Amino acid sequence: MEPQVSTVLKIQRLQTRGETIMKTDKINMVINMSILALLIYLAVAVKSLQKEVFWDKSIMKPAIGYDNSVELKYNIQELLNNVLREAINQTGEQ
């Protein structure tokens, strides 16, 4: 029984002096920093992958951050031109 008591007392003395607590704090800090670094690395990797995506024409593109003003004007002009051509053709046939 005596050796166990002395071992417990030694551990308690070390903990009160902060020797073992400092070791576990440093280990926890290293683990937390490595997890943080891994999360930052993954976030950057996902962002770079997102930029490299080539959209298929059958898949709807997200509207956020997509400037389609020139394409929209072109589509409206083509629509109006097609409607005018059809109207001219119909009046010419009658």
N, C-alpha and C positions, 0 to 999 in steps of 0.2 A: 504494500500500500504506500510505502514511503516514496518509492521512485515516481509513482504517478503524481503524487502531491507536489513533489519538487518540479516535475515537468510542467504541471499546470501553473505553478507559481512563476516559473521562468517565462512561460508564454504570456501570462498576465503582465509581468514586468516589461517584456518586450513591447506589448501592445500599449501600455501606458507611456512608454518612451516614444512610441510612434514608429518604431523600426519596421514592424510587419505591416502596419497600416499604410505606410508610405509605399511599400513595395506593391501592395494590391491597388493602391490609387494610381500608381504609374502604369501598372498593367492594364487597368480599366481605361485609363486615358489613351493608351496606345491602341487598344481595341476600338474605342469609340472614334478615334481619329482615322483609323484604317477603314472603318465602316463609312464614315463621312466621305473620305476620299473615293471609296468605291461608288457611293451614291452619286457624287459629282461626276465621276467618269461615266457612269451609265446615263446620266441625264444629257451629257454632251454627246455621247454616242447616239442616243435616240434622236436628238435634234439634228445631227448630221445625216442620219438615215432618212429622216422626214424630208429633208431638202432634196434627197436623191430619188425620190419616188417619181416614177413616170406614170401618169394617169392614163388608163385605158379609156377610149371614147365611150365605152358602155357603162363606165362608172361615174357617178355624179361627183363633181369636184366641190370642195368646200368653198363657200362664198367669202369666208373671212380672209382678208388679205389678198383677194384676187381682183385685180383691176381689169375689168372687161369693158371699159367704156368705148374703146375703139372697135372692139368686136361687136358690141351691142349696136353701135351706129351703123356698122357695115350690114349687120343682119336686118336692121330696120329699113335701110335703103334697098336692100335686095328684095325684101318683102313688098315694099311699095312699088318697086319697078315691076315685079312679077304681077301684082294686082293691076297696075296700069296696062301692062301688055295684054293681060287677059281681057280687060275692059275694051281696049282698042280692037282686039281680034273679034270680040263679040259684036261690037258696033259695025265693024267692017263686013262681017258675015251677014248682017241683017240688011 
